[in-house]
Amino acid sequence: MEQVKEVKDILSPFGSLDVLYYYSIVAEKLKDFLKGKEIAVKIWLSNPKAIPFFLKRGSNSPPLYIEDFRVVDEKMLRLRAEHGLGEAKNKLTSKQELVWEYFVPRKLMDFFYACNREGQGRKIERVFIDIDKGKEIKSEIAQDVAKNLVEIIKNDKEFNKLLKYRMFIMWTGNSFHIYLLLKKSVNLNFYDKYLAYHKDNQLGSFTGRWAEKIRKKTGINVQGGHEKTPEHITIDPSGTPSGKLARCPFSLHMKSAKEADGIAVPLSENDLNRKNLVAELKKLTPEKVIKNIGGYGKLL
């Protein structure tokens, strides 16, 4: 969808909060990156007595795909600002109704997707590594870990004999993700054999060995696996198997039902060497992202 000229606040385009307008604009750049991947959203709830959020995804609802955003138009968005879904149904197509059910008006939400499709045991088309930092760790430290991990993976001759890939790097709004977009898909047993981290055999996977190399080189408290601790940075590939979700590029990063504290954007390898990178990334707004969407799109 093209940006409507008179809209000043991208997250409140027609008088009330509606993140669908922003996500429908960035969707155009995500068509190739998310092709065939089921969309998911984390919908934040404002009632403190209720659960903080819930997930809507292709495993619990009819699946939604990135190409489905083409049904979003200004007329639909204006309907959402003035009416509930029940009132507007007779003016919507079935696909518009599905998009509406995922992207609820007047709610903040994170934008996710099924990294290697919904369902279990599917082939792996991309390896997804989360640089998961504890609450006590600054994002700049996570940047250093991401930079070293990229370098180590690129120079790991043993690993690179096994896979051909294109590397993709992303700021999440809080930390970093590293993807290996595979030239040829592999079976799940590749992940189990080479990447899955096991506490009782920490150096038995590439994940554990990469973490050990970074720890020795930098002195940063890095570990492999998916166990989160406040004082560690964890190199976590556990989002790789099918049925797991990953954050989409350009997703808002939510702090609460009332506040987004970051935005996910693609990065280049050279970006990881920039001294003030994190400070700059934390100043991003939806408007700034849209203004520079062409440059970001080239990194996807």
Protein Blocks (a to p, Z undefined) as FASTA:
>chain_A
ZZdfklmblmlmnopacfklmmmmmmmmmmmmmgoiacddddddfblkbcfbdcddfklg
ccddfklmmmpcfklmmmmmmpcfklmmmmccfklmmmmmmmgghiacdddddfkogaeh
iacfbdcddddddfklcfklmmmmmmmmmmmmmmmmklmmmpccddddddehlaccdddd
dfbdcdfklmmmmmoccfklmmlpfklmmmmmmmmmnopacdedjbdcfkbccddfklmp
ghiacddehiacdfbfkbccbdcddddfklmmpmklmmmmmmpcfklmmmmmmmmmmmZZ
